[in-house]
Amino acid sequence: MASVIEARELSKSFGEVTALDRVSLSVGEGALFGLLGPNGSGKTTMIKVLTGQIRPTSGSATVLGIDAEKEGIKVRERVGIIPEQESPPSFLTAMEYLEFVGAVRKIPDIGERAEKWFDLLEFRDKKDVLCKDLSRGTRQKLMFAQAFIHEPVLALIDEPLINLDPIMQDVVKEFLAGYVRKGNTVFLSTHILEVAEDICSGIAILHKGKLLHSGPLADLTARGEHLPEFFLSLVRKGRHA
C-alpha cells in the first residue's frame, strides 16, 4: 500500500515550547487514520506542518509525495483541510463562500456540487445567510463542505465533529467511511476516542508532542483491548516518564 503521508523525525518548537518532538509516522493510501491526543498534545501543529502552513524546526514530511515545507501551496492545492477553528469569511453568505472556494480551485460545476452539500449536511435554509450570522454548528458544516467539495484524494481534518449534534455526527461519520471505501484517504485529528474507535482503521497517539503509539486499530481489537483504556494507559505512563 502506497503511503500518502510520511513524517520523519518531525519537530516543531515555539520558543521554549516543543509542540512536536521527533515524530515519525506513515499513513497508507485508503486509510481513515486518527491522530489522537489530549488537548495541547500537538495534533493541530502536526496538521499545520503537514499542510505547509507552518515550517518544522527539524525533520521532514511529504504529503502525496510533495515536500510539505518546500511546496506547501502545492500540498494545499491537492488536499482538503478543515482547520481547528471554523472560520469562513464573515462578509460572505454560505453559498458565496463555496462559490469562492470553487473559483480558487477552478471547479466548473461548483453550484451543483454546493447544492449537494447543502442537502447532505442539511443546511440548505442557511445558504443565503452571512457566515457571521451562522451558528457554530452550521459554520462547521460549511467548513466540512469546502474541504471535500473538490473531491480530494486526501483530506486532513481537525476535530471535524466538534459543534455537530449526534444526528449530524452520524451523517459525517458515514460519509467519511464511504469516502475511504472509494480509495481516498482521511487524516483525522480528534480527542474523542469513541469516534476514533468507531471509524478509524489506523491510529497514532500524541502526548506532549511525543508519539506514544502508531499502528492499525485492528491490532488492539485482536488483543481484546479497547481504545479508550489503551489510550489512557499510554498517556498516564507518558506523564510519569
Helices and strands as residue ranges (DSSP letters): E 3-14, E 17-28, E 32-36, H 43-50, E 58-63, E 66-67, H 72-78, E 80-82, H 94-104, H 110-120, G 124-126, G 131-133, H 136-148, E 154-158, H 166-181, E 185-190, H 193-199, E 202-207, E 210-216, H 217-222, H 227-240
